[in-house]
Amino acid sequence: MFGSTRNWTSSQKRLLVIILGGLILIGLTWLVIRQTSLIAPNITTTNSGTSTPTAKNSGGDIVDEGDTANSAGSPASGSADSTGGTTGSPSGNSGSSPAGSGSTPAPSQPTLTTATNSKSFGAVAFDSVTATCPSGTVAVGGGFRGAESSHFFASYLTNNGWYVRAVNGTLSSSNVFVYAQCVANIPGSVSVTTATTTIPTTSNGTVNKDCPSGSTVVSGGFDNTGNELAITFSSRVNNGWRVNADSDVLGAQSLKVLTNCYSGGTVSVVQTLLTDSVPAGWTWTKAKACDSGLAIMGGFASKAEAFTSYFNVNNSKWTTAVYNRTDDAVNMKAYFYCATFSS
């Protein structure tokens, strides 16, 4: 049987070809199904993104939820300050280049550091405290923080730092904090220009000072040497700084505005305004982070007295708080200044 040779007819040969072709097709089909089953588990499905609405405050400016913290008039704590150090601003470039690459090192980027200092003010005591910027940085702004009982009569740039003077209006000691906004890696410098006015007895007054041509206002401050005025406005106006104050005492009072002007480089300063109505006997707080640039300064406008205006490094927001000592609701305006420096 096995040694014999079989002669295939034409019909048998065609049938054999058809059978072999079918087996090959089945085999190829099985291989395709097998390969697909191995690849399928590696397919990743990505869900489309969703957006969360951003809360707005009554003034119409976009703020983060929780930026407003308000309370009936309970004095703020005089505990030790938990802020300080370097903010979360853009980090500096090391300026190094790969060895032998021959490329030019990238210039270092401006960075912001907040210098802080504090002092315990005695009962019903006038005192002052200064924060000084570290070596290699330039003071471009600053602020203060106290209890509701604190009355601030001076807040301004001096000797590459920030100075504040206040009175503690209670019968127990209270801490006062001062903050200086210090920027490194900027080509320019800051100079101070001033103007002074006299406010008559039981009256109010305004004084402003523009920066000279070729320079840009970055911040400003105030000084009432008689320690009697209520500062109701301290903010940028055009290319200068303006200060308003009320007097409810007998005798004329001196009010000085100190405008801080940047020159020797280019700076773009963006102002953001938040507004609200402050009920009688309440403290009202507004806070805002910079969308871009460095937080260099804050300002305020209100018949409710400002006892806090500083950069909080814990949340990278400039924070302003006022206490309404009047019998009626008053408006509050909080200004926030963010700067972008370039050569």
C-alpha positions in Angstrom: 0.0 0.0 0.0 2.7 2.5 1.0 5.0 1.5 -1.7 2.6 2.1 -4.5 2.2 5.3 -6.4 -1.3 6.9 -6.6 -2.5 8.6 -9.7 -4.7 11.7 -8.8 -7.4 12.8 -11.2 -7.9 16.4 -12.1 -11.0 16.6 -9.9 -9.2 15.2 -6.9 -6.4 17.7 -7.3 -8.8 20.7 -7.4 -10.6 19.4 -4.3 -7.3 19.1 -2.5 -6.3 22.6 -3.4 -9.6 24.0 -2.2 -9.2 22.0 1.2 -5.7 23.3 1.7 -6.7 26.9 0.9 -9.6 26.7 3.4 -7.2 25.4 6.1 -4.8 28.2 5.4 -7.6 30.8 5.6 -8.8 29.4 8.9 -5.3 29.5 10.3 -4.8 33.1 9.2 -8.2 34.1 10.7 -7.2 32.5 14.0 -3.9 34.4 14.1 -5.7 37.8 13.5 -8.1 37.1 16.4 -5.3 36.0 18.7 -3.3 39.2 18.0 -6.3 41.4 18.5 -7.0 39.9 21.9 -3.4 40.5 23.0 -3.5 44.2 22.0 -6.9 45.2 23.2 -6.1 45.4 27.0 -3.5 48.1 26.3 -6.0 50.6 24.9 -6.5 53.6 27.2 -9.7 55.6 27.2 -9.3 59.3 28.1 -12.3 61.2 29.5 -12.9 64.7 28.3 -12.0 67.4 30.8 -14.4 69.4 32.8 -14.1 73.0 34.2 -15.1 74.3 37.6 -16.8 77.7 37.8 -14.6 80.4 39.5 -16.3 82.3 42.3 -16.6 86.1 42.0 -16.9 88.6 44.8 -19.4 91.4 44.9 -16.9 93.8 43.2 -16.9 91.7 40.1 -13.3 90.7 40.2 -12.4 87.0 39.9 -11.1 85.6 43.2 -10.5 82.2 44.7 -13.1 80.8 47.0 -12.3 81.6 50.6 -10.5 84.8 49.8 -12.9 86.7 51.9 -12.7 86.1 55.7 -14.9 88.4 57.7 -16.0 88.4 61.3 -17.7 90.6 63.9 -15.3 92.8 65.7 -13.2 90.4 67.8 -9.5 91.5 68.2 -7.0 89.7 66.1 -4.5 87.5 67.9 -1.1 88.9 68.9 0.6 85.5 68.6 3.9 85.0 66.9 4.0 85.4 63.1 4.0 82.1 61.2 4.9 83.7 57.9 8.3 84.7 56.4 10.8 83.3 54.0 10.9 83.0 50.3 7.6 83.1 48.3 6.5 80.8 45.6 7.6 83.2 42.9 9.4 82.1 39.7 12.7 80.5 40.6 16.0 81.9 39.3 17.9 80.3 36.5 21.3 79.0 37.6 22.9 80.6 34.6 25.2 77.6 34.0 25.7 76.0 30.6 27.0 72.5 29.7 30.8 72.3 29.7 32.3 73.0 26.4 29.0 73.8 24.8 30.0 77.4 24.0 26.5 78.6 24.7 25.7 81.9 26.5 24.3 81.3 30.0 20.6 82.3 30.3 20.1 85.4 32.5 18.8 84.8 36.0 15.1 85.6 36.5 13.8 88.0 39.1 12.8 86.3 42.3 10.9 87.6 45.3 11.7 87.2 49.0 9.6 88.6 51.8 11.6 89.8 54.8 9.7 90.1 58.1 10.2 91.4 61.6 8.0 91.9 64.6 7.9 93.7 67.9 5.7 93.5 71.0 4.1 96.9 71.6 3.3 97.7 75.2 -0.2 98.8 76.4 -1.3 102.0 74.8 2.2 102.5 73.4 3.6 104.1 70.3 6.5 102.2 68.7 8.1 101.3 65.4 9.6 98.2 63.7 11.6 97.7 60.5 12.2 94.7 58.2 15.4 94.8 56.0 15.9 93.1 52.7 18.8 90.6 52.5 22.0 91.5 50.6 21.7 91.3 46.8 18.0 92.2 46.8 16.1 95.5 46.2 13.2 96.6 48.4 10.3 97.3 46.1 7.3 97.3 48.5 6.1 96.3 51.9 3.3 96.2 54.4 2.1 95.7 57.9 0.0 93.5 60.2 -1.5 94.1 63.6 -4.5 93.5 65.8 -7.8 95.4 65.3 -6.7 97.7 68.1 -3.6 98.8 66.2 -3.5 102.2 64.5 -0.9 102.6 61.8 0.5 106.1 61.3 3.5 105.3 59.1 4.3 102.6 56.5 7.0 103.3 54.0 10.3 102.1 52.3 13.5 103.1 53.9 17.1 101.9 53.8 16.4 98.9 51.5 13.6 97.8 53.9 10.2 98.7 55.2 9.3 100.7 58.3 6.0 101.0 60.2 5.0 103.0 63.2 1.8 102.4 65.1 0.0 102.6 68.5 -1.3 99.7 70.4 -4.8 100.8 71.4 -5.4 98.2 74.2 -4.4 97.9 77.8 -2.3 94.8 77.1 0.8 94.2 74.9 0.2 93.3 71.2 2.5 92.2 68.4 3.0 94.3 65.3 4.6 92.8 62.1 6.3 94.5 59.2 7.1 93.0 55.8 9.5 94.0 53.0 9.1 92.8 49.5 12.6 92.1 48.2 13.5 91.3 44.5 16.7 89.9 43.3 18.1 89.8 39.7 16.7 93.1 38.5 18.8 95.6 36.6 17.2 98.7 38.0 16.9 100.5 41.3 14.2 102.1 43.4 14.2 105.8 44.5 11.8 107.6 46.8 10.1 110.9 46.0 7.8 112.6 48.6 5.3 115.4 49.1 3.7 116.7 52.2 0.4 118.5 53.1 -1.1 119.9 56.2 -4.6 118.8 57.3 -6.5 121.4 59.4 -8.3 120.7 62.6 -11.1 118.1 62.4 -10.8 117.9 58.6 -9.4 115.7 55.9 -6.8 116.0 53.2 -5.1 114.4 50.3 -1.5 114.4 49.1 0.0 112.6 46.0 3.3 112.5 44.3 4.1 111.3 40.8 7.3 109.5 39.7 9.7 111.5 37.6 9.8 111.0 33.8 11.6 107.8 32.8 10.6 105.9 36.0 7.6 103.8 37.0 5.7 103.7 40.3 5.9 100.3 42.0 4.7 101.1 45.5 4.2 103.8 48.0 3.6 104.7 51.6 2.5 107.3 54.2 3.7 109.1 57.3 1.8 111.1 59.9 4.4 112.4 62.3 1.8 113.7 64.7 0.4 110.1 65.1 -3.2 111.3 65.1 -4.6 110.8 61.6 -6.8 108.0 60.3 -5.4 106.9 56.9 -8.3 106.3 54.6 -6.6 105.8 51.2 -3.1 104.6 50.2 -2.8 103.5 46.6 -1.4 104.1 43.2 -2.9 106.8 41.0 -1.6 107.1 37.4 2.2 107.0 37.7 2.3 108.1 41.4 1.0 107.3 44.8 -1.8 109.1 46.8 -2.7 109.2 50.5 -5.9 110.5 52.1 -6.5 110.9 55.8 -9.1 112.1 58.3 -8.5 114.1 61.4 -10.8 114.3 64.4 -8.4 116.2 66.7 -7.7 119.8 67.5 -4.6 121.2 65.8 -3.2 120.8 62.3 -1.6 117.5 61.3 1.2 116.8 58.7 0.6 114.1 56.2 3.4 112.8 53.9 3.2 110.5 50.8 6.3 108.5 49.8 6.3 107.3 46.2 8.7 104.5 45.2 9.9 104.8 41.6 11.7 102.1 39.6 14.2 103.1 36.9 17.2 101.5 35.1 15.0 98.7 33.7 11.5 97.9 32.5 8.7 97.0 34.8 5.0 96.3 34.1 2.7 96.7 37.1 -0.9 95.2 37.0 -3.5 96.5 39.4 -6.4 94.4 40.6 -9.3 95.9 42.7 -11.7 94.1 45.0 -14.6 95.9 46.7 -17.1 95.2 49.4 -19.4 96.8 52.0 -18.2 96.4 55.6 -20.9 96.3 58.3 -20.5 98.4 61.4 -18.4 96.8 64.1 -17.0 94.2 61.7 -13.5 93.3 60.3 -13.4 92.6 56.6 -10.5 90.8 54.8 -9.7 90.6 51.1 -6.9 88.5 49.6 -5.6 88.0 46.1 -2.7 86.1 44.5 -1.0 87.3 41.4 -2.0 85.6 38.1 1.4 86.4 36.8 4.4 88.5 38.0 5.5 89.2 41.6 3.3 90.4 44.4 5.1 93.7 45.4 2.4 95.8 47.1 -1.1 96.3 48.3 -3.3 99.4 48.8 -6.6 100.3 50.4 -9.4 102.8 50.4 -12.0 102.8 53.2 -13.4 104.8 56.1 -12.9 101.5 58.0 -9.3 101.6 59.3 -6.8 99.3 57.8 -4.8 97.3 60.4 -3.4 94.7 58.0 -1.9 95.0 54.5 0.9 92.4 53.7 2.0 89.5 51.6 1.2 86.2 53.2 3.8 83.7 52.1 1.7 80.8 53.3 -0.8 81.2 50.5 1.1 83.6 48.2 -1.7 86.2 48.5 -1.6 89.9 49.4 -4.0 90.3 52.3 -5.7 93.5 53.4 -8.0 93.8 56.5 -10.0 96.7 57.8 -12.0 97.3 61.0 -15.1 99.4 60.8 -15.3 101.5 64.0 -18.2 103.6 62.7 -21.9 103.1 63.4 -22.7 102.5 59.7 -21.7 100.2 56.9 -18.8 101.6 54.8 -17.3 100.7 51.5 -13.9 98.9 51.3 -11.5 98.9 48.3 -8.5 96.6 48.3 -5.8 97.1 45.6 -3.3 94.4 44.6 -0.1 95.1 42.6 1.8 92.5 40.6 5.0 93.4 38.8 6.9 91.8 35.9 10.5 93.0 35.6 12.7 92.9 32.6 16.0 94.4 31.4 
